[in-house]
């Protein structure tokens, strides 16, 4: 079916390529010198100046749809509609006489909540990225496709910063009334993916659906488990289980019918990628995959340990590049929820159970910690809080998402566990990181319902419930304080982290006392 883009005011373009094959897009990308091929046939691109998201350059048009709903602040920045219209006119003018690549598809695997989208790209590789990341249509669906939301990505167009009412040459502008997202000045493909995640996070709660920054898998019996966690906590690693089918590794919705993936692919961090430890991801990077900012030698062989261009190297590939997946992208209602944190202070228990109120508290807190080497200037552990484990993409008040979580935990009698994949026996630099094999045993114990008859004791500071035993895990490992040689030093560090929790949580309003009181006590 032929289309035109007049409704987007995109006119006088040269050639329009709609939903062409990945092979054709790869060929276009190499011929246009957007990228080269790796030794395994993956497309390798360098995104230039911007190798990650540009959070200070994302704006949302403040209008009747958004003014009273968006959680405005340092993350969700408002912009006047006149500024949007000016940039929109400049971008559409810039695209004249250019070849354009269009991907028509969907966000959301469950039909009831699927959002039809159109991504208009200046670059062939970003159309390829969109084909990998979003849900691909059948031929019949494509013939009837009418997009509800449109993304226009023009990396080659650079704004004038302050003169244009923006912060820099790069921009991601979201207009919920026009249902258009404008991306320019940055070639980092993650902006396309995350902008649509943000849209779903705005729309779905209005339908009683909880949007989640999490991974999910299911067993042969259909049991579905979801994993929340920020970067570096093991979300992708722990949900990729040879004995369970991967539903998705990053973005999902939870409705009355169960859990559904928003995406059709994975956008995995590639730095330090190890063939033995992460063989499924390693094997997925082949013809049809995309590598962003990964250094390759003259023979096209990637060096995944080379962070010369960025530590945020990425591999994008469709889900079917992984063998053990849930093809439908849909799972049952989860009865087990796992929060992951990498505590570099070394004071959080390796595993604990949360009451519903504690689950809502820790969900709103979204705690993990950064360690030396992850960012410039970090020389000792730094506590990091990201509401709902994905604050940059949550457009509503975090309390809205936490309330939905609490309702679903209640309704489905789901159990929530907090697993520390970070340090024990001392802080980062002195203690040891929890052995991955033990962490997997903890996850297995949760999934296998092995704590049913186990006694739990409340932690004196963090008030989480710590099991006395866990199958195949040394008993002493469960006692966070007991692992420290200097118990007074542990108490001091635990109090220090508790204060950080409380200070962070104080910013939230519209929170009931029972949730606020579920946090650490001093």
C-alpha positions in Angstrom: 0.0 0.0 0.0 1.4 3.4 -1.0 1.4 6.1 1.5 2.1 9.8 1.6 3.3 12.0 4.5 1.3 15.1 3.7 -0.6 14.8 7.0 2.7 15.3 8.7 3.5 18.2 6.5 6.4 16.2 5.0 6.3 16.9 1.3 8.6 17.0 -1.7 10.8 14.2 -0.4 12.7 12.1 -2.9 12.2 8.4 -2.5 10.0 6.8 0.3 11.0 3.3 1.5 8.3 1.8 3.7 8.9 -1.3 5.8 11.5 -2.7 3.4 13.5 -5.7 4.6 16.3 -5.6 7.0 18.6 -6.9 4.3 17.6 -3.9 2.1 18.0 -1.4 4.9 21.5 -2.9 5.7 22.4 -2.5 2.0 21.2 1.1 2.0 23.1 1.9 5.2 26.4 0.6 3.9 26.0 2.3 0.5 25.1 5.6 2.1 28.2 5.2 4.4 26.0 5.2 7.6 27.9 2.1 8.8 30.0 -0.9 8.0 29.5 -4.6 8.5 31.0 -6.7 11.3 32.6 -10.1 10.6 29.3 -11.7 11.5 27.3 -9.4 9.2 25.9 -7.0 11.8 25.6 -3.4 10.9 28.1 -1.2 12.9 27.4 2.5 13.2 29.1 5.4 15.1 26.5 7.8 16.4 29.1 10.6 16.7 28.8 13.3 19.4 25.8 11.7 21.2 26.4 8.2 22.3 23.6 8.1 24.9 20.3 9.8 25.7 20.4 13.6 26.1 17.9 14.0 29.1 18.3 17.8 29.3 17.2 18.1 25.6 13.9 16.3 26.0 10.8 18.5 26.2 7.1 18.0 26.4 4.7 20.5 25.0 2.6 22.0 27.8 -1.0 22.2 26.7 -4.5 21.2 27.7 -3.6 17.5 27.5 -0.5 17.7 29.6 -0.5 20.7 31.9 -2.3 19.0 34.8 -1.1 15.5 34.2 2.7 15.5 33.6 4.9 15.4 36.7 6.8 18.6 35.7 10.3 19.1 37.1 13.9 18.7 36.3 13.2 15.5 34.3 10.0 16.4 32.5 10.7 19.8 31.0 7.9 21.9 29.5 8.0 23.7 26.2 5.6 26.1 24.5 3.7 24.9 21.5 5.0 27.8 19.5 8.6 26.5 20.0 7.5 23.0 18.9 5.8 24.4 15.8 8.8 26.4 14.8 11.2 23.4 15.0 8.6 21.2 13.3 8.5 23.5 10.3 12.3 23.7 10.2 12.6 19.8 10.3 10.0 19.2 7.6 11.7 21.8 5.4 15.1 20.1 6.1 13.7 16.7 4.9 12.7 18.0 1.4 14.4 16.3 -1.5 15.8 13.5 0.8 15.2 9.8 0.7 13.1 8.8 3.7 12.8 5.4 5.4 9.5 4.6 7.2 8.7 1.9 9.7 5.1 1.2 10.4 4.4 -1.1 13.3 3.2 -1.3 16.9 4.2 -0.8 20.5 2.7 -3.5 22.7 2.2 -7.2 22.0 -1.3 -7.5 23.5 -3.9 -6.3 20.9 -6.1 -4.6 23.5 -3.3 -2.1 24.4 -1.3 -2.0 21.1 -0.4 1.4 19.9 0.0 1.7 16.1 3.1 3.9 15.3 5.0 5.3 12.3 8.7 6.2 12.5 9.9 8.4 9.7 13.7 8.3 9.5 16.4 10.3 7.6 18.8 7.3 8.1 18.3 3.8 6.9 19.9 2.3 10.0 17.4 4.0 12.3 14.5 2.5 10.3 16.3 -0.8 10.8 16.6 -0.1 14.5 12.9 0.6 14.6 12.1 -2.6 12.8 14.1 -4.5 15.5 12.8 -2.7 18.5 9.1 -2.4 17.9 6.4 -5.1 17.1 6.6 -5.9 13.4 3.2 -6.0 11.5 2.0 -8.9 9.3 1.3 -8.1 5.7 -2.4 -7.9 6.4 -1.8 -5.5 9.4 0.5 -3.4 7.3 -2.1 -3.0 4.5 -4.6 -1.6 7.1 -2.1 0.3 9.2 -3.1 3.7 10.5 -0.6 5.2 12.9 -1.8 6.8 16.1 1.6 8.2 17.1 4.4 9.4 14.8 8.1 9.7 15.4 10.2 11.9 13.0 13.9 11.4 13.4 16.3 13.8 11.6 19.8 13.4 13.1 21.3 15.7 10.5 19.2 18.7 11.5 20.8 20.7 14.3 18.8 23.2 16.3 20.2 26.6 17.3 19.9 25.9 21.0 18.9 28.9 23.1 17.9 30.9 20.0 15.4 28.2 19.2 14.1 28.0 22.8 16.0 24.8 23.4 19.2 23.8 25.4 21.4 22.6 22.6 21.5 21.4 19.0 19.9 18.1 20.0 16.3 17.8 20.9 13.5 15.3 21.6 10.2 17.1 21.5 7.0 15.3 22.5 3.6 16.7 21.5 0.6 14.7 22.9 -2.0 16.8 21.2 -0.5 16.4 17.8 0.8 12.9 18.7 4.1 13.7 17.1 7.7 13.2 18.5 10.5 15.2 16.9 14.1 14.0 17.3 17.0 15.9 15.8 20.7 16.7 16.3 21.4 13.3 17.8 22.0 10.0 16.0 21.6 7.9 19.1 18.8 5.4 18.3 17.9 4.9 21.9 16.0 8.2 21.8 13.4 6.6 19.4 12.9 3.6 21.7 12.7 5.6 24.9 10.4 8.3 23.6 7.8 5.7 22.7 8.3 4.0 26.1 7.5 7.4 27.7 4.4 7.7 25.6 3.1 4.3 26.8 3.9 5.4 30.4 1.7 8.4 29.9 -1.2 6.6 28.1 -1.5 3.2 29.8 -2.2 4.2 33.5 -5.3 6.0 32.2 -6.5 2.5 31.2 -5.6 0.9 34.5 -2.5 -0.7 33.0 0.8 -0.5 34.8 3.7 0.3 32.4 7.0 -1.2 33.7 10.7 -0.8 33.1 11.4 -4.4 33.7 12.3 -7.8 32.2 10.0 -10.8 32.2 10.2 -14.5 31.6 7.9 -17.5 32.0 8.3 -21.2 32.8 6.9 -24.2 31.0 3.9 -24.1 33.4 3.2 -20.6 32.3 4.4 -19.0 35.6 5.5 -15.5 34.8 8.1 -13.6 36.8 9.1 -9.9 36.4 12.5 -8.3 37.3 12.9 -4.6 38.1 16.3 -3.1 38.3 18.5 -0.2 37.1 21.6 -0.6 34.9 24.2 -2.9 36.3 21.9 -4.8 38.7 21.6 -7.9 36.5 18.1 -7.5 35.2 18.9 -8.8 31.7 21.3 -11.5 32.9 19.0 -13.0 35.5 15.9 -13.0 33.4 17.8 -14.8 30.6 17.4 -18.3 31.8 17.8 -21.4 29.6 15.0 -23.1 31.5 12.5 -20.3 31.0 11.2 -18.4 28.0 12.1 -14.7 27.7 9.1 -12.5 27.2 11.2 -9.3 27.0 14.2 -7.7 28.6 13.2 -4.0 29.1 9.6 -2.6 28.8 6.3 -4.3 29.7 2.7 -3.6 30.7 0.7 -5.4 33.4 -3.1 -5.6 32.8 -5.8 -7.9 34.0 -4.9 -10.4 31.3 -1.2 -10.6 32.4 2.1 -9.1 31.3 2.9 -8.1 27.7 6.1 -6.9 26.1 6.1 -3.4 24.5 8.9 -4.4 22.1 9.9 -6.8 19.4 13.6 -6.8 20.2 16.4 -6.1 22.6 18.8 -3.1 23.0 21.5 -4.7 25.1 24.6 -3.0 26.6 27.6 -4.4 24.7 30.5 -3.2 26.8 32.4 -6.1 28.2 30.1 -8.6 26.4 31.5 -12.1 27.1 30.9 -15.0 24.8 30.9 -17.6 27.6 28.8 -15.7 30.2 26.3 -14.1 27.8 26.3 -16.5 25.0 22.7 -15.8 23.9 23.3 -12.1 23.5 26.6 -12.8 21.9 25.0 -15.2 19.4 22.2 -12.7 18.6 24.7 -10.2 17.1 24.7 -11.5 13.5 23.3 -10.4 10.2 20.2 -8.3 10.9 21.6 -6.9 14.1 22.9 -3.4 14.8 25.9 -2.4 16.8 26.2 1.2 18.0 29.6 2.7 18.9 31.3 -0.7 19.2 34.9 -0.5 18.0 35.8 -3.1 15.3 39.1 -3.8 13.7 40.0 -3.7 10.0 38.4 -7.2 9.6 35.2 -6.1 11.2 35.8 -8.0 14.4 34.2 -6.2 17.4 36.2 -5.5 20.6 33.5 -5.4 23.2 36.0 -4.4 25.9 36.9 -1.2 24.0 35.1 1.8 25.5 37.0 4.4 23.4 33.8 5.8 21.9 31.6 5.3 24.9 31.0 2.9 27.8 27.4 2.9 26.5 28.0 0.6 23.5 24.8 -1.1 22.4 23.6 -4.1 20.4 20.1 -4.0 18.9 18.5 -7.2 17.6 15.1 -8.7 17.1 13.8 -11.1 19.8 13.8 -14.0 17.3 17.6 -13.9 17.3 17.4 -15.5 20.7 16.3 -19.2 20.8 14.3 -19.5 24.0 11.7 -16.7 23.7 7.9 -16.4 24.2 6.9 -15.6 20.6 3.6 -14.0 21.6 5.3 -11.5 23.8 2.6 -12.2 26.4 2.8 -13.8 29.8 0.3 -14.7 32.6 -0.3 -12.6 35.6 2.9 -12.7 37.7 2.8 -14.2 41.1 6.5 -13.3 41.8 8.1 -9.9 41.5 11.8 -9.4 42.0 13.4 -6.0 42.7 17.2 -5.9 42.0 19.7 -3.5 43.6 23.4 -3.5 43.5 24.2 -2.1 46.9 27.8 -0.9 46.9 27.6 0.1 50.6 27.5 -3.6 51.4 24.7 -3.3 54.0 21.5 -4.5 52.2 20.6 -8.2 52.8 21.3 -10.4 49.7 17.6 -11.4 49.7 14.6 -10.2 51.6 10.8 -10.3 51.2 8.7 -7.1 51.1 5.2 -6.4 52.3 2.9 -4.7 49.9 3.6 -1.3 51.5 7.4 -1.9 51.5 7.1 -3.0 47.8 5.5 0.4 47.0 8.1 2.2 49.0 11.1 0.5 47.3 9.4 0.8 43.9 9.1 4.6 44.3 12.7 4.7 45.6 14.3 2.6 42.8 17.6 2.3 44.7 20.9 1.1 43.4 24.4 2.5 43.6 27.1 3.5 41.2 30.7 2.5 41.8 34.1 4.0 40.8 34.7 3.7 37.1 31.0 3.8 36.0 31.0 7.6 35.6 33.6 10.3 35.6 34.2 11.8 39.0 32.9 8.8 41.0 35.6 7.6 43.3 33.5 5.9 46.0 30.0 4.3 46.1 27.2 6.7 45.3 23.6 6.0 46.1 21.3 6.4 43.1 17.5 6.6 43.2 15.3 6.4 40.1 11.6 6.3 40.8 9.8 3.2 39.5 13.2 1.9 38.3 12.9 4.2 35.3 12.3 7.8 36.4 13.5 9.4 33.1 10.7 7.8 31.3 7.9 8.1 33.8 5.8 11.2 32.9 3.3 10.9 35.7 3.7 11.3 39.4 5.5 8.2 40.7 2.7 7.7 43.2 0.4 6.9 40.3 2.5 4.0 39.2 3.1 2.8 42.8 -0.6 2.8 43.5 -1.2 0.6 40.4 1.6 -1.8 41.5 0.0 -2.0 45.0 -3.4 -2.8 43.6 -2.1 -5.5 41.3 0.0 -7.1 44.1 -3.1 -7.1 46.3 -5.5 -8.4 43.6 -3.2 -11.2 42.5 -1.7 -12.1 45.8 1.8 -11.6 44.3 5.0 -11.9 46.4 7.7 -9.3 46.1 11.4 -9.9 46.9 14.3 -7.6 47.0 17.6 -9.1 45.9 21.0 -7.4 46.4 23.4 -8.3 43.6 26.0 -5.9 45.0 28.4 -6.1 47.8 28.4 -8.0 51.2 30.9 -8.2 54.1 32.0 -4.6 53.5 31.5 -1.7 51.1 32.8 -1.7 47.5 36.6 -2.0 47.6 36.6 -3.9 50.9 33.7 -6.4 50.7 32.9 -8.9 47.9 30.2 -8.9 45.3 27.6 -11.5 45.8 28.5 -14.5 43.7 26.3 -14.7 40.6 25.7 -18.5 41.2 24.3 -17.7 44.6 22.1 -14.9 43.2 20.7 -17.4 40.7 19.9 -19.8 43.5 18.0 -17.1 45.3 16.0 -16.3 42.1 15.3 -20.0 41.7 14.1 -20.2 45.3 11.7 -17.4 44.8 10.4 -18.9 41.5 10.2 -22.4 43.0 8.3 -21.2 46.1 11.0 -22.5 48.4 10.4 -19.9 51.1 6.9 -21.1 51.9 7.8 -22.7 55.2 10.9 -20.5 56.0 10.9 -18.1 59.0 11.6 -14.5 58.2 13.0 -11.9 60.5 12.7 -8.1 60.1 15.9 -6.2 59.5 16.4 -3.7 62.3 17.3 -0.8 60.0 15.7 -1.5 56.6 12.6 -3.3 57.9 12.7 -5.8 55.1 12.0 -9.5 56.0 15.1 -11.7 55.8 14.8 -15.5 55.4 16.7 -17.7 57.9 17.6 -20.2 55.1 17.7 -20.3 51.3 18.3 -23.6 49.4 21.8 -24.0 48.0 23.0 -20.7 49.6 25.4 -20.6 52.7 23.4 -19.5 55.7 26.0 -17.0 56.8 25.5 -15.1 53.5 22.0 -14.2 54.4 23.1 -12.2 57.5 24.4 -8.9 56.0 25.6 -7.6 59.4 27.2 -10.8 60.4 29.4 -10.8 57.3 31.1 -7.6 58.5 34.2 -8.0 60.6 33.5 -4.7 62.3 29.9 -4.7 63.3 29.9 -1.0 64.4 31.2 0.0 61.0 28.3 -1.9 59.5 25.8 -0.1 61.7 27.3 3.2 60.7 27.1 2.4 57.0 23.6 1.1 57.3 22.5 4.3 59.0 24.2 6.3 56.3 22.2 4.5 53.6 19.0 4.7 55.5 19.3 8.5 55.8 19.8 8.6 52.0 16.6 6.6 51.5 14.6 8.9 53.8 16.0 12.1 52.3 15.1 10.9 48.8 11.6 9.7 49.8 10.8 13.1 51.4 10.3 14.6 47.9 7.2 12.5 47.3 3.8 13.8 48.0 0.4 12.1 48.0 1.9 9.1 49.8 0.1 7.4 52.7 1.8 7.0 56.1 1.8 3.2 55.9 3.9 3.4 52.7 6.2 6.1 54.0 6.7 4.2 57.3 7.7 1.0 55.4 11.1 2.6 54.7 14.3 2.3 56.8 14.2 3.5 60.4 17.1 5.1 62.3 
